[in-house]
Amino acid sequence: MKKVTIHDIAKELNITFSSVARALNDHPSISAATKEAVREVAKRLNYQQNKVASALRSGRSNVIGVMVPNLGATFFNSIILGIETVMNENGYTILLYQSSESSNHETKGIDTFLQSRVDGIISSIAMGTKDLQHYYEIKKNDIPLLLFDRAVDELGVPTVRIDDYRGGFLAAEHLIKNGCKRIVHISADQNVKSFKERFKGYKDALKQYNRPLEKELIFYGKPSIELGRDCIKQLHEKKIDFDGLFAFEDYTALGVMQQLKEYNIKVPDEIRVIGFANEAFGAYISPSLSTIDQQSVKMGEEAAKLFLKLNKDHHYYDNPPEQIVLEPILIERESSHI
Amino acid sequence: MKKVTIHDIAKELNITFSSVARALNDHPSISAATKEAVREVAKRLNYQQNKVASALRSGRSNVIGVMVPNLGATFFNSIILGIETVMNENGYTILLYQSSESSNHETKGIDTFLQSRVDGIISSIAMGTKDLQHYYEIKKNDIPLLLFDRAVDELGVPTVRIDDYRGGFLAAEHLIKNGCKRIVHISADQNVKSFKERFKGYKDALKQYNRPLEKELIFYGKPSIELGRDCIKQLHEKKIDFDGLFAFEDYTALGVMQQLKEYNIKVPDEIRVIGFANEAFGAYISPSLSTIDQQSVKMGEEAAKLFLKLNKDHHYYDNPPEQIVLEPILIERESSHI
């Protein structure tokens, strides 16, 4: 069967090709009667609108590209759920891309989003990304861009994140209030602003409660179970005394708890542990893991709402970039209580 | 700055618009010299090829759409990793869509994939999907479709899955070999073929080891922690005696273990438990959860490889649909050992 085109509809109604095209795209210059007639014939002939061409004409695809560093994290999954809920309610569909923390992958993903003619991009920056060229490219194309969680100010785009400084402060303060005198902190690459902020919060909590900052209690590495295990091994070998540990994310905290168990050191009796991010497994393990919740579903919802608000009048980049900062929430479980 | 178009290049070289377009798309009718000249001018004028238009012409976007029911599951995340690895190595990018087990969402996602001109779709069917119309639509558009895990034969497309029957058999047999006499099975909606097959495997293992199939030991529900908790509550209230439990997926098994703990019933001493899917948390909880591994990364890799092989000669649907069936692997942890 030959494919029905706009020309067939135009011929049938004896109007121009462009009138049919505009009618199908609900253009204001076409009368309601003509639109109705075009729709009727289109339906009768079983005309399938070429959605790509249509998107090119209208400039709208109603698709939003969402870029996340790591789909394995509960945190990013919950944010996606939040974005999806709000966006679906407003007639948008979400396409996802996983950067796997690689700048190269991220660049490819953004390229693919632009190629797919998304109406906007909501992203959390990969840890491997130093050069922001591909993000500037989005702005240059006048495509709305919003960053969540791992956001940078220099791009000058709207952002939604939590107060990581406050989260770090809350975690360290919680351990201090539970009697800890020497609190280890495990952090990561200080290029990632959110990790740096958590570290700062830890330092300020120590200061506020008159505890010294001790260099031998600070560790750096890549977020992973191995990192946590490794830090405990080092502390054990060097016979460094400590009674509390704040890991910058939950998987690292899990490694800490696993290695402590192997050494037969009791959590929370001997060492009190707190993580960050409220990953799902934290509630299932024993002792269950205390952590800082980042309001991830809400973060996704707020990101979507802010995006929609700014995109409404098609002047997305006209105003100074809005920033939403959410409050972190302390989740007290078994691992940190005396 | 005015955007450089194909017309500018045509004017500069004094050749036709369509010659430039064909040259840019490496069309065989254009001489190598012309192609070279066109590329040179395009570069000098800083011409940005419209990738959508280009994809429309060449009919290739090098993007594959991957549809998963639930991004929160380790199982699906690992499959995505497997697909990504192979596809990236072969120059393809992956766009993801989450159906959240809803047929409506799934339909919208497939629509969005087609609209984005993906070169193919790799999907696992949502539990809510009864009507396969949107999948037939993909085939009708002659877009390559491959199903993994939750596959149906009636669509007549290539599939990659594990032998769920064998997995169910292995799980039940393992409990029998560990001394269990009365083994509870929790399953779900029997519309989902893989769950039905696991149930069948359980039944056949009982038969082979001369154990009766007892109706009061069979439960159905939606995969969730709550389902597992609920089944244990029912067994407890009805004072039904059992010493082993095989849950059709790990979250349900987790709920089982949580509720047993609340009743102070010891796993594995009093009840031996095994799940299915090898979710990440299973290794972290105590006792750690025995389970059936579905070789998820390999499943993703095999799916991508099969797709690429069939898509090579552009006759994707010409041959009878190939089916790859992977072997399930028993993972023995603490929850099932006497």
Interface residues (C-beta under 8 A of the other chain):
Chain A: K51 V52 A53 A55 L56 S61 V63 L71 G72 T74 N77 I80 E84 N88 T93 I94 L95 L96 Y97 Q98 S100 H105 K108 G109 D111 T112 L114 Q115 S116 R117 L254 Q258 A280 F281 Y284 I285 S286
Chain B: K51 V52 A53 A55 L56 S61 V63 L71 G72 T74 N77 I80 E84 N88 T93 I94 L95 L96 Y97 Q98 S100 H105 K108 G109 D111 T112 L114 Q115 S116 R117 L254 Q258 A280 F281 Y284 I285 S286
